[in-house]
Amino acid sequence: MGPNGTFVVRQQFSVGPPNSFLLELNNGAKAIYQTGTRNRKYLQQALQWSKRTVDLDPISYNYDTLAHLLYRLRFFDEAEAMQQQAVAAARQEQEPAASYEQELQKIKKRTL
């Protein structure tokens, strides 16, 4: 109840796309990576999708996808930086970071 005994109505508005859309966008980008394609056009499109998911939802899973796409496109330094973000985000999210750390080591050694 608000001042003077009046009711206060509060509405919650969502900013940006729903999480399910972001999950699908990230999964689409990851699926292109997982095909093993070397087609730069496809990889560049997937990279744009992945960057968008990180912009809107900077979580470990999204950073990991972005790192893998950057690696496939041979942007090794950027891939390493994004995988470090995946590790840091996983720790902040209190999620297991071991798999992200393993991928980071592969990126550093250029064995991904």
Biopython code that builds the backbone (N, CA, C, O; Angstrom):
import numpy as np
from Bio.PDB.StructureBuilder import StructureBuilder

atoms = [
    (1, "MET", "N", (0.839, -1.163, 0.000)),
    (1, "MET", "CA", (0.000, 0.000, 0.000)),
    (1, "MET", "C", (0.897, 1.243, 0.000)),
    (1, "MET", "O", (1.901, 1.302, 0.710)),
    (2, "GLY", "N", (0.522, 2.202, -0.788)),
    (2, "GLY", "CA", (1.303, 3.415, -0.905)),
    (2, "GLY", "C", (0.882, 4.461, 0.105)),
    (2, "GLY", "O", (0.114, 4.157, 1.018)),
    (3, "PRO", "N", (1.364, 5.687, -0.032)),
    (3, "PRO", "CA", (0.996, 6.766, 0.875)),
    (3, "PRO", "C", (-0.501, 7.062, 0.779)),
    (3, "PRO", "O", (-1.114, 6.854, -0.268)),
    (4, "ASN", "N", (-1.061, 7.529, 1.834)),
    (4, "ASN", "CA", (-2.475, 7.905, 1.899)),
    (4, "ASN", "C", (-3.405, 6.704, 1.687)),
    (4, "ASN", "O", (-4.558, 6.883, 1.294)),
    (5, "GLY", "N", (-2.921, 5.491, 1.941)),
    (5, "GLY", "CA", (-3.763, 4.316, 1.851)),
    (5, "GLY", "C", (-4.115, 3.889, 0.434)),
    (5, "GLY", "O", (-5.046, 3.106, 0.249)),
    (6, "THR", "N", (-3.391, 4.385, -0.582)),
    (6, "THR", "CA", (-3.676, 4.000, -1.956)),
    (6, "THR", "C", (-2.865, 2.769, -2.336)),
    (6, "THR", "O", (-1.791, 2.522, -1.788)),
    (7, "PHE", "N", (-3.387, 2.016, -3.267)),
    (7, "PHE", "CA", (-2.656, 0.847, -3.738)),
    (7, "PHE", "C", (-1.645, 1.272, -4.789)),
    (7, "PHE", "O", (-1.909, 2.144, -5.616)),
    (8, "VAL", "N", (-0.496, 0.641, -4.737)),
    (8, "VAL", "CA", (0.550, 0.893, -5.717)),
    (8, "VAL", "C", (0.635, -0.324, -6.620)),
    (8, "VAL", "O", (0.801, -1.446, -6.141)),
    (9, "VAL", "N", (0.522, -0.109, -7.909)),
    (9, "VAL", "CA", (0.642, -1.190, -8.881)),
    (9, "VAL", "C", (2.014, -1.085, -9.510)),
    (9, "VAL", "O", (2.403, -0.038, -10.028)),
    (10, "ARG", "N", (2.739, -2.185, -9.455)),
    (10, "ARG", "CA", (4.085, -2.207, -10.041)),
    (10, "ARG", "C", (4.096, -3.193, -11.186)),
    (10, "ARG", "O", (3.568, -4.301, -11.084)),
    (11, "GLN", "N", (4.696, -2.779, -12.254)),
    (11, "GLN", "CA", (4.842, -3.674, -13.398)),
    (11, "GLN", "C", (6.322, -3.925, -13.601)),
    (11, "GLN", "O", (7.161, -3.049, -13.391)),
    (12, "GLN", "N", (6.616, -5.145, -14.015)),
    (12, "GLN", "CA", (7.988, -5.501, -14.293)),
    (12, "GLN", "C", (8.120, -5.651, -15.805)),
    (12, "GLN", "O", (7.365, -6.391, -16.435)),
    (13, "PHE", "N", (9.059, -4.961, -16.360)),
    (13, "PHE", "CA", (9.285, -5.039, -17.787)),
    (13, "PHE", "C", (10.611, -5.729, -18.035)),
    (13, "PHE", "O", (11.596, -5.488, -17.337)),
    (14, "SER", "N", (10.623, -6.577, -19.024)),
    (14, "SER", "CA", (11.843, -7.268, -19.410)),
    (14, "SER", "C", (12.562, -6.418, -20.447)),
    (14, "SER", "O", (11.950, -5.924, -21.393)),
    (15, "VAL", "N", (13.844, -6.256, -20.262)),
    (15, "VAL", "CA", (14.654, -5.514, -21.216)),
    (15, "VAL", "C", (15.435, -6.533, -22.025)),
    (15, "VAL", "O", (16.141, -7.371, -21.464)),
    (16, "GLY", "N", (15.311, -6.464, -23.316)),
    (16, "GLY", "CA", (16.032, -7.390, -24.167)),
    (16, "GLY", "C", (15.237, -8.657, -24.428)),
    (16, "GLY", "O", (14.129, -8.835, -23.921)),
    (17, "PRO", "N", (15.825, -9.527, -25.227)),
    (17, "PRO", "CA", (15.121, -10.749, -25.593)),
    (17, "PRO", "C", (15.024, -11.716, -24.423)),
    (17, "PRO", "O", (15.828, -11.645, -23.494)),
    (18, "PRO", "N", (14.054, -12.616, -24.456)),
    (18, "PRO", "CA", (13.936, -13.596, -23.379)),
    (18, "PRO", "C", (15.129, -14.552, -23.372)),
    (18, "PRO", "O", (15.772, -14.769, -24.399)),
    (19, "ASN", "N", (15.407, -15.108, -22.220)),
    (19, "ASN", "CA", (16.557, -16.002, -22.072)),
    (19, "ASN", "C", (16.495, -17.182, -23.030)),
    (19, "ASN", "O", (17.534, -17.633, -23.514)),
    (20, "SER", "N", (15.297, -17.692, -23.316)),
    (20, "SER", "CA", (15.193, -18.833, -24.230)),
    (20, "SER", "C", (15.715, -18.460, -25.617)),
    (20, "SER", "O", (16.329, -19.289, -26.289)),
    (21, "PHE", "N", (15.479, -17.233, -26.045)),
    (21, "PHE", "CA", (16.002, -16.786, -27.332)),
    (21, "PHE", "C", (17.522, -16.753, -27.308)),
    (21, "PHE", "O", (18.168, -17.189, -28.260)),
    (22, "LEU", "N", (18.092, -16.241, -26.233)),
    (22, "LEU", "CA", (19.547, -16.170, -26.137)),
    (22, "LEU", "C", (20.163, -17.561, -26.102)),
    (22, "LEU", "O", (21.216, -17.792, -26.695)),
    (23, "LEU", "N", (19.518, -18.473, -25.419)),
    (23, "LEU", "CA", (20.009, -19.849, -25.372)),
    (23, "LEU", "C", (19.995, -20.461, -26.771)),
    (23, "LEU", "O", (20.956, -21.116, -27.175)),
    (24, "GLU", "N", (18.921, -20.250, -27.500)),
    (24, "GLU", "CA", (18.832, -20.782, -28.861)),
    (24, "GLU", "C", (19.861, -20.131, -29.785)),
    (24, "GLU", "O", (20.451, -20.801, -30.632)),
    (25, "LEU", "N", (20.072, -18.839, -29.622)),
    (25, "LEU", "CA", (21.061, -18.140, -30.440)),
    (25, "LEU", "C", (22.455, -18.682, -30.168)),
    (25, "LEU", "O", (23.220, -18.931, -31.100)),
    (26, "ASN", "N", (22.789, -18.865, -28.891)),
    (26, "ASN", "CA", (24.089, -19.421, -28.532)),
    (26, "ASN", "C", (24.217, -20.860, -29.029)),
    (26, "ASN", "O", (25.259, -21.254, -29.552)),
    (27, "ASN", "N", (23.154, -21.636, -28.861)),
    (27, "ASN", "CA", (23.198, -23.027, -29.317)),
    (27, "ASN", "C", (23.369, -23.117, -30.827)),
    (27, "ASN", "O", (24.048, -24.016, -31.324)),
    (28, "GLY", "N", (22.756, -22.189, -31.559)),
    (28, "GLY", "CA", (22.930, -22.157, -33.009)),
    (28, "GLY", "C", (24.373, -21.864, -33.392)),
    (28, "GLY", "O", (24.928, -22.492, -34.294)),
    (29, "ALA", "N", (24.970, -20.909, -32.701)),
    (29, "ALA", "CA", (26.372, -20.574, -32.955)),
    (29, "ALA", "C", (27.271, -21.767, -32.630)),
    (29, "ALA", "O", (28.186, -22.088, -33.388)),
    (30, "LYS", "N", (27.005, -22.414, -31.505)),
    (30, "LYS", "CA", (27.816, -23.570, -31.097)),
    (30, "LYS", "C", (27.628, -24.724, -32.088)),
    (30, "LYS", "O", (28.585, -25.437, -32.388)),
    (31, "ALA", "N", (26.414, -24.913, -32.594)),
    (31, "ALA", "CA", (26.151, -25.987, -33.548)),
    (31, "ALA", "C", (26.969, -25.795, -34.824)),
    (31, "ALA", "O", (27.483, -26.764, -35.385)),
    (32, "ILE", "N", (27.089, -24.568, -35.276)),
    (32, "ILE", "CA", (27.908, -24.305, -36.463)),
    (32, "ILE", "C", (29.358, -24.666, -36.183)),
    (32, "ILE", "O", (30.019, -25.281, -37.019)),
    (33, "TYR", "N", (29.855, -24.289, -35.013)),
    (33, "TYR", "CA", (31.226, -24.653, -34.629)),
    (33, "TYR", "C", (31.383, -26.168, -34.611)),
    (33, "TYR", "O", (32.372, -26.702, -35.112)),
    (34, "GLN", "N", (30.411, -26.853, -34.036)),
    (34, "GLN", "CA", (30.516, -28.303, -33.855)),
    (34, "GLN", "C", (30.439, -29.078, -35.166)),
    (34, "GLN", "O", (30.794, -30.257, -35.197)),
    (35, "THR", "N", (29.989, -28.454, -36.241)),
    (35, "THR", "CA", (29.988, -29.139, -37.537)),
    (35, "THR", "C", (31.416, -29.356, -38.027)),
    (35, "THR", "O", (31.667, -30.208, -38.879)),
    (36, "GLY", "N", (32.343, -28.579, -37.481)),
    (36, "GLY", "CA", (33.726, -28.682, -37.926)),
    (36, "GLY", "C", (34.027, -27.837, -39.148)),
    (36, "GLY", "O", (35.122, -27.913, -39.704)),
    (37, "THR", "N", (33.065, -27.034, -39.569)),
    (37, "THR", "CA", (33.246, -26.221, -40.769)),
    (37, "THR", "C", (34.431, -25.270, -40.636)),
    (37, "THR", "O", (34.762, -24.788, -39.552)),
    (38, "ARG", "N", (35.045, -25.026, -41.768)),
    (38, "ARG", "CA", (36.100, -24.010, -41.878)),
    (38, "ARG", "C", (35.617, -22.859, -42.762)),
    (38, "ARG", "O", (36.382, -21.944, -43.067)),
    (39, "ASN", "N", (34.355, -22.905, -43.170)),
    (39, "ASN", "CA", (33.771, -21.882, -44.023)),
    (39, "ASN", "C", (33.694, -20.571, -43.231)),
    (39, "ASN", "O", (32.930, -20.453, -42.273)),
    (40, "ARG", "N", (34.494, -19.601, -43.646)),
    (40, "ARG", "CA", (34.580, -18.336, -42.910)),
    (40, "ARG", "C", (33.243, -17.605, -42.865)),
    (40, "ARG", "O", (32.922, -16.962, -41.865)),
    (41, "LYS", "N", (32.482, -17.696, -43.911)),
    (41, "LYS", "CA", (31.184, -17.014, -43.944)),
    (41, "LYS", "C", (30.281, -17.559, -42.838)),
    (41, "LYS", "O", (29.666, -16.790, -42.099)),
    (42, "TYR", "N", (30.202, -18.866, -42.729)),
    (42, "TYR", "CA", (29.378, -19.481, -41.687)),
    (42, "TYR", "C", (29.911, -19.155, -40.300)),
    (42, "TYR", "O", (29.152, -18.841, -39.384)),
    (43, "LEU", "N", (31.222, -19.235, -40.163)),
    (43, "LEU", "CA", (31.831, -18.965, -38.854)),
    (43, "LEU", "C", (31.659, -17.505, -38.442)),
    (43, "LEU", "O", (31.438, -17.210, -37.268)),
    (44, "GLN", "N", (31.760, -16.598, -39.406)),
    (44, "GLN", "CA", (31.561, -15.176, -39.102)),
    (44, "GLN", "C", (30.131, -14.912, -38.646)),
    (44, "GLN", "O", (29.906, -14.123, -37.729)),
    (45, "GLN", "N", (29.161, -15.573, -39.287)),
    (45, "GLN", "CA", (27.769, -15.398, -38.869)),
    (45, "GLN", "C", (27.574, -15.941, -37.455)),
    (45, "GLN", "O", (26.937, -15.298, -36.621)),
    (46, "ALA", "N", (28.117, -17.111, -37.192)),
    (46, "ALA", "CA", (28.015, -17.700, -35.855)),
    (46, "ALA", "C", (28.710, -16.808, -34.828)),
    (46, "ALA", "O", (28.242, -16.673, -33.697)),
    (47, "LEU", "N", (29.822, -16.203, -35.226)),
    (47, "LEU", "CA", (30.550, -15.302, -34.331)),
    (47, "LEU", "C", (29.681, -14.106, -33.949)),
    (47, "LEU", "O", (29.675, -13.684, -32.793)),
    (48, "GLN", "N", (28.953, -13.565, -34.913)),
    (48, "GLN", "CA", (28.071, -12.430, -34.621)),
    (48, "GLN", "C", (26.971, -12.836, -33.643)),
    (48, "GLN", "O", (26.651, -12.090, -32.717)),
    (49, "TRP", "N", (26.395, -14.014, -33.851)),
    (49, "TRP", "CA", (25.370, -14.496, -32.922)),
    (49, "TRP", "C", (25.945, -14.656, -31.526)),
    (49, "TRP", "O", (25.330, -14.272, -30.531)),
    (50, "SER", "N", (27.134, -15.231, -31.476)),
    (50, "SER", "CA", (27.764, -15.495, -30.188)),
    (50, "SER", "C", (28.108, -14.190, -29.462)),
    (50, "SER", "O", (27.893, -14.072, -28.255)),
    (51, "LYS", "N", (28.634, -13.227, -30.190)),
    (51, "LYS", "CA", (28.945, -11.926, -29.581)),
    (51, "LYS", "C", (27.676, -11.290, -28.998)),
    (51, "LYS", "O", (27.708, -10.675, -27.933)),
    (52, "ARG", "N", (26.585, -11.450, -29.703)),
    (52, "ARG", "CA", (25.322, -10.874, -29.220)),
    (52, "ARG", "C", (24.887, -11.525, -27.914)),
    (52, "ARG", "O", (24.430, -10.841, -26.998)),
    (53, "THR", "N", (25.029, -12.842, -27.827)),
    (53, "THR", "CA", (24.638, -13.513, -26.581)),
    (53, "THR", "C", (25.507, -13.065, -25.423)),
    (53, "THR", "O", (25.015, -12.894, -24.308)),
    (54, "VAL", "N", (26.796, -12.873, -25.674)),
    (54, "VAL", "CA", (27.696, -12.405, -24.605)),
    (54, "VAL", "C", (27.336, -10.981, -24.206)),
    (54, "VAL", "O", (27.352, -10.643, -23.023)),
    (55, "ASP", "N", (27.012, -10.148, -25.185)),
    (55, "ASP", "CA", (26.621, -8.770, -24.874)),
    (55, "ASP", "C", (25.393, -8.732, -23.967)),
    (55, "ASP", "O", (25.328, -7.941, -23.026)),
    (56, "LEU", "N", (24.419, -9.597, -24.260)),
    (56, "LEU", "CA", (23.155, -9.567, -23.528)),
    (56, "LEU", "C", (23.135, -10.464, -22.300)),
    (56, "LEU", "O", (22.365, -10.227, -21.370)),
    (57, "ASP", "N", (23.978, -11.492, -22.291)),
    (57, "ASP", "CA", (23.981, -12.443, -21.181)),
    (57, "ASP", "C", (25.400, -12.980, -20.988)),
    (57, "ASP", "O", (25.714, -14.077, -21.449)),
    (58, "PRO", "N", (26.261, -12.211, -20.308)),
    (58, "PRO", "CA", (27.674, -12.585, -20.166)),
    (58, "PRO", "C", (27.883, -13.704, -19.132)),
    (58, "PRO", "O", (28.353, -13.467, -18.019)),
    (59, "ILE", "N", (27.520, -14.923, -19.534)),
    (59, "ILE", "CA", (27.696, -16.085, -18.665)),
    (59, "ILE", "C", (28.755, -17.007, -19.270)),
    (59, "ILE", "O", (29.117, -16.881, -20.440)),
    (60, "SER", "N", (29.236, -17.922, -18.457)),
    (60, "SER", "CA", (30.350, -18.783, -18.840)),
    (60, "SER", "C", (30.094, -19.543, -20.140)),
    (60, "SER", "O", (30.962, -19.591, -21.011)),
    (61, "TYR", "N", (28.924, -20.128, -20.272)),
    (61, "TYR", "CA", (28.603, -20.925, -21.457)),
    (61, "TYR", "C", (28.689, -20.086, -22.726)),
    (61, "TYR", "O", (29.182, -20.559, -23.750)),
    (62, "ASN", "N", (28.219, -18.861, -22.667)),
    (62, "ASN", "CA", (28.261, -17.981, -23.832)),
    (62, "ASN", "C", (29.693, -17.564, -24.164)),
    (62, "ASN", "O", (30.075, -17.530, -25.333)),
    (63, "TYR", "N", (30.484, -17.248, -23.137)),
    (63, "TYR", "CA", (31.894, -16.912, -23.370)),
    (63, "TYR", "C", (32.635, -18.089, -24.000)),
    (63, "TYR", "O", (33.471, -17.898, -24.882)),
    (64, "ASP", "N", (32.330, -19.303, -23.549)),
    (64, "ASP", "CA", (32.981, -20.501, -24.067)),
    (64, "ASP", "C", (32.706, -20.668, -25.556)),
    (64, "ASP", "O", (33.621, -20.952, -26.329)),
    (65, "THR", "N", (31.469, -20.495, -25.956)),
    (65, "THR", "CA", (31.117, -20.589, -27.377)),
    (65, "THR", "C", (31.877, -19.552, -28.185)),
    (65, "THR", "O", (32.428, -19.858, -29.242)),
    (66, "LEU", "N", (31.903, -18.338, -27.689)),
    (66, "LEU", "CA", (32.609, -17.266, -28.386)),
    (66, "LEU", "C", (34.097, -17.593, -28.526)),
    (66, "LEU", "O", (34.683, -17.381, -29.587)),
    (67, "ALA", "N", (34.696, -18.101, -27.472)),
    (67, "ALA", "CA", (36.118, -18.458, -27.508)),
    (67, "ALA", "C", (36.392, -19.518, -28.570)),
    (67, "ALA", "O", (37.373, -19.421, -29.307)),
    (68, "HIS", "N", (35.538, -20.516, -28.648)),
    (68, "HIS", "CA", (35.739, -21.574, -29.632)),
    (68, "HIS", "C", (35.625, -21.054, -31.064)),
    (68, "HIS", "O", (36.406, -21.445, -31.931)),
    (69, "LEU", "N", (34.671, -20.189, -31.307)),
    (69, "LEU", "CA", (34.529, -19.623, -32.648)),
    (69, "LEU", "C", (35.735, -18.742, -32.999)),
    (69, "LEU", "O", (36.247, -18.810, -34.116)),
    (70, "LEU", "N", (36.179, -17.934, -32.066)),
    (70, "LEU", "CA", (37.360, -17.103, -32.308)),
    (70, "LEU", "C", (38.575, -17.964, -32.614)),
    (70, "LEU", "O", (39.366, -17.640, -33.501)),
    (71, "TYR", "N", (38.721, -19.046, -31.888)),
    (71, "TYR", "CA", (39.831, -19.966, -32.125)),
    (71, "TYR", "C", (39.762, -20.547, -33.534)),
    (71, "TYR", "O", (40.761, -20.564, -34.252)),
    (72, "ARG", "N", (38.584, -21.020, -33.925)),
    (72, "ARG", "CA", (38.421, -21.616, -35.255)),
    (72, "ARG", "C", (38.753, -20.596, -36.347)),
    (72, "ARG", "O", (39.252, -20.955, -37.413)),
    (73, "LEU", "N", (38.471, -19.331, -36.069)),
    (73, "LEU", "CA", (38.783, -18.266, -37.026)),
    (73, "LEU", "C", (40.236, -17.783, -36.905)),
    (73, "LEU", "O", (40.653, -16.841, -37.579)),
    (74, "ARG", "N", (40.988, -18.452, -36.032)),
    (74, "ARG", "CA", (42.419, -18.194, -35.837)),
    (74, "ARG", "C", (42.712, -16.855, -35.144)),
    (74, "ARG", "O", (43.789, -16.286, -35.319)),
    (75, "PHE", "N", (41.759, -16.363, -34.366)),
    (75, "PHE", "CA", (41.979, -15.193, -33.521)),
    (75, "PHE", "C", (42.365, -15.716, -32.134)),
    (75, "PHE", "O", (41.581, -15.654, -31.187)),
    (76, "PHE", "N", (43.587, -16.229, -32.044)),
    (76, "PHE", "CA", (44.004, -16.975, -30.867)),
    (76, "PHE", "C", (44.043, -16.147, -29.586)),
    (76, "PHE", "O", (43.599, -16.613, -28.536)),
    (77, "ASP", "N", (44.561, -14.941, -29.658)),
    (77, "ASP", "CA", (44.636, -14.101, -28.455)),
    (77, "ASP", "C", (43.242, -13.753, -27.938)),
    (77, "ASP", "O", (42.985, -13.788, -26.735)),
    (78, "GLU", "N", (42.353, -13.419, -28.863)),
    (78, "GLU", "CA", (40.978, -13.100, -28.474)),
    (78, "GLU", "C", (40.276, -14.332, -27.908)),
    (78, "GLU", "O", (39.509, -14.232, -26.950)),
    (79, "ALA", "N", (40.541, -15.482, -28.501)),
    (79, "ALA", "CA", (39.949, -16.736, -28.012)),
    (79, "ALA", "C", (40.417, -17.016, -26.582)),
    (79, "ALA", "O", (39.622, -17.399, -25.724)),
    (80, "GLU", "N", (41.683, -16.825, -26.341)),
    (80, "GLU", "CA", (42.218, -17.041, -24.993)),
    (80, "GLU", "C", (41.571, -16.094, -23.990)),
    (80, "GLU", "O", (41.206, -16.507, -22.889)),
    (81, "ALA", "N", (41.429, -14.834, -24.367)),
    (81, "ALA", "CA", (40.814, -13.850, -23.468)),
    (81, "ALA", "C", (39.364, -14.212, -23.159)),
    (81, "ALA", "O", (38.922, -14.073, -22.019)),
    (82, "MET", "N", (38.623, -14.673, -24.158)),
    (82, "MET", "CA", (37.222, -15.031, -23.936)),
    (82, "MET", "C", (37.109, -16.299, -23.089)),
    (82, "MET", "O", (36.186, -16.426, -22.285)),
    (83, "GLN", "N", (38.044, -17.237, -23.266)),
    (83, "GLN", "CA", (37.994, -18.451, -22.457)),
    (83, "GLN", "C", (38.357, -18.127, -21.008)),
    (83, "GLN", "O", (37.826, -18.742, -20.082)),
    (84, "GLN", "N", (39.253, -17.171, -20.811)),
    (84, "GLN", "CA", (39.544, -16.712, -19.449)),
    (84, "GLN", "C", (38.292, -16.099, -18.826)),
    (84, "GLN", "O", (38.034, -16.274, -17.635)),
    (85, "GLN", "N", (37.523, -15.386, -19.632)),
    (85, "GLN", "CA", (36.259, -14.829, -19.146)),
    (85, "GLN", "C", (35.286, -15.951, -18.785)),
    (85, "GLN", "O", (34.549, -15.844, -17.805)),
    (86, "ALA", "N", (35.284, -17.026, -19.574)),
    (86, "ALA", "CA", (34.412, -18.169, -19.277)),
    (86, "ALA", "C", (34.771, -18.774, -17.926)),
    (86, "ALA", "O", (33.888, -19.096, -17.132)),
    (87, "VAL", "N", (36.059, -18.927, -17.669)),
    (87, "VAL", "CA", (36.525, -19.476, -16.384)),
    (87, "VAL", "C", (36.102, -18.558, -15.244)),
    (87, "VAL", "O", (35.556, -19.014, -14.239)),
    (88, "ALA", "N", (36.355, -17.267, -15.407)),
    (88, "ALA", "CA", (36.009, -16.300, -14.356)),
    (88, "ALA", "C", (34.505, -16.263, -14.112)),
    (88, "ALA", "O", (34.058, -16.213, -12.966)),
    (89, "ALA", "N", (33.733, -16.287, -15.181)),
    (89, "ALA", "CA", (32.274, -16.251, -15.044)),
    (89, "ALA", "C", (31.768, -17.513, -14.351)),
    (89, "ALA", "O", (30.874, -17.438, -13.508)),
    (90, "ALA", "N", (32.329, -18.666, -14.695)),
    (90, "ALA", "CA", (31.906, -19.917, -14.052)),
    (90, "ALA", "C", (32.156, -19.852, -12.547)),
    (90, "ALA", "O", (31.319, -20.273, -11.749)),
    (91, "ARG", "N", (33.303, -19.326, -12.176)),
    (91, "ARG", "CA", (33.602, -19.196, -10.740)),
    (91, "ARG", "C", (32.624, -18.241, -10.061)),
    (91, "ARG", "O", (32.141, -18.514, -8.962)),
    (92, "GLN", "N", (32.341, -17.139, -10.711)),
    (92, "GLN", "CA", (31.396, -16.167, -10.160)),
    (92, "GLN", "C", (29.992, -16.771, -10.058)),
    (92, "GLN", "O", (29.254, -16.489, -9.114)),
    (93, "GLU", "N", (29.638, -17.592, -11.025)),
    (93, "GLU", "CA", (28.327, -18.254, -11.030)),
    (93, "GLU", "C", (28.286, -19.435, -10.062)),
    (93, "GLU", "O", (27.240, -20.052, -9.859)),
    (94, "GLN", "N", (29.444, -19.739, -9.469)),
    (94, "GLN", "CA", (29.603, -20.888, -8.580)),
    (94, "GLN", "C", (29.272, -22.194, -9.306)),
    (94, "GLN", "O", (28.646, -23.099, -8.756)),
    (95, "GLU", "N", (29.714, -22.252, -10.548)),
    (95, "GLU", "CA", (29.588, -23.443, -11.386)),
    (95, "GLU", "C", (30.973, -24.067, -11.537)),
    (95, "GLU", "O", (31.977, -23.369, -11.393)),
    (96, "PRO", "N", (31.046, -25.365, -11.823)),
    (96, "PRO", "CA", (32.352, -25.995, -12.045)),
    (96, "PRO", "C", (33.086, -25.326, -13.208)),
    (96, "PRO", "O", (32.514, -25.115, -14.277)),
    (97, "ALA", "N", (34.333, -25.002, -12.989)),
    (97, "ALA", "CA", (35.122, -24.310, -14.011)),
    (97, "ALA", "C", (36.147, -25.221, -14.665)),
    (97, "ALA", "O", (36.841, -24.788, -15.586)),
    (98, "ALA", "N", (36.264, -26.456, -14.226)),
    (98, "ALA", "CA", (37.325, -27.348, -14.706)),
    (98, "ALA", "C", (37.300, -27.537, -16.220)),
    (98, "ALA", "O", (38.351, -27.486, -16.859)),
    (99, "SER", "N", (36.136, -27.750, -16.798)),
    (99, "SER", "CA", (36.078, -27.975, -18.248)),
    (99, "SER", "C", (36.486, -26.720, -19.010)),
    (99, "SER", "O", (37.135, -26.809, -20.052)),
    (100, "TYR", "N", (36.110, -25.557, -18.496)),
    (100, "TYR", "CA", (36.520, -24.306, -19.135)),
    (100, "TYR", "C", (38.028, -24.104, -19.003)),
    (100, "TYR", "O", (38.671, -23.606, -19.927)),
    (101, "GLU", "N", (38.592, -24.487, -17.865)),
    (101, "GLU", "CA", (40.037, -24.388, -17.664)),
    (101, "GLU", "C", (40.788, -25.325, -18.606)),
    (101, "GLU", "O", (41.839, -24.962, -19.135)),
    (102, "GLN", "N", (40.254, -26.535, -18.819)),
    (102, "GLN", "CA", (40.878, -27.479, -19.752)),
    (102, "GLN", "C", (40.875, -26.921, -21.167)),
    (102, "GLN", "O", (41.865, -27.027, -21.892)),
    (103, "GLU", "N", (39.763, -26.331, -21.547)),
    (103, "GLU", "CA", (39.685, -25.730, -22.881)),
    (103, "GLU", "C", (40.652, -24.557, -23.002)),
    (103, "GLU", "O", (41.253, -24.352, -24.057)),
    (104, "LEU", "N", (40.803, -23.796, -21.937)),
    (104, "LEU", "CA", (41.743, -22.676, -21.926)),
    (104, "LEU", "C", (43.172, -23.184, -22.178)),
    (104, "LEU", "O", (43.918, -22.584, -22.952)),
    (105, "GLN", "N", (43.540, -24.270, -21.535)),
    (105, "GLN", "CA", (44.877, -24.833, -21.735)),
    (105, "GLN", "C", (45.078, -25.269, -23.184)),
    (105, "GLN", "O", (46.155, -25.073, -23.747)),
    (106, "LYS", "N", (44.055, -25.854, -23.785)),
    (106, "LYS", "CA", (44.140, -26.256, -25.179)),
    (106, "LYS", "C", (44.294, -25.043, -26.088)),
    (106, "LYS", "O", (45.053, -25.072, -27.057)),
    (107, "ILE", "N", (43.566, -23.980, -25.766)),
    (107, "ILE", "CA", (43.674, -22.753, -26.560)),
    (107, "ILE", "C", (45.088, -22.190, -26.454)),
    (107, "ILE", "O", (45.679, -21.795, -27.458)),
    (108, "LYS", "N", (45.623, -22.155, -25.248)),
    (108, "LYS", "CA", (46.980, -21.633, -25.036)),
    (108, "LYS", "C", (48.021, -22.448, -25.797)),
    (108, "LYS", "O", (48.976, -21.893, -26.342)),
    (109, "LYS", "N", (47.834, -23.768, -25.831)),
    (109, "LYS", "CA", (48.783, -24.669, -26.503)),
    (109, "LYS", "C", (48.496, -24.814, -27.997)),
    (109, "LYS", "O", (49.250, -25.470, -28.716)),
    (110, "ARG", "N", (47.411, -24.206, -28.460)),
    (110, "ARG", "CA", (46.961, -24.293, -29.855)),
    (110, "ARG", "C", (46.662, -25.741, -30.251)),
    (110, "ARG", "O", (47.006, -26.184, -31.347)),
    (111, "THR", "N", (46.016, -26.468, -29.336)),
    (111, "THR", "CA", (45.665, -27.863, -29.588)),
    (111, "THR", "C", (44.170, -28.107, -29.556)),
    (111, "THR", "O", (43.729, -29.254, -29.492)),
    (112, "LEU", "N", (43.389, -27.044, -29.602)),
    (112, "LEU", "CA", (41.930, -27.188, -29.519)),
    (112, "LEU", "C", (41.383, -27.811, -30.786)),
    (112, "LEU", "O", (40.174, -28.012, -30.903)),
]
sb = StructureBuilder()
sb.init_structure("model")
sb.init_model(0)
sb.init_chain("A")
sb.init_seg("    ")
for serial, (resi, resn, name, xyz) in enumerate(atoms, 1):
    if name == "N":
        sb.init_residue(resn, " ", resi, " ")
    sb.init_atom(name, np.array(xyz, "f"), 0.0, 1.0, " ", f" {name:<3s}", serial, name[0])
structure = sb.get_structure()
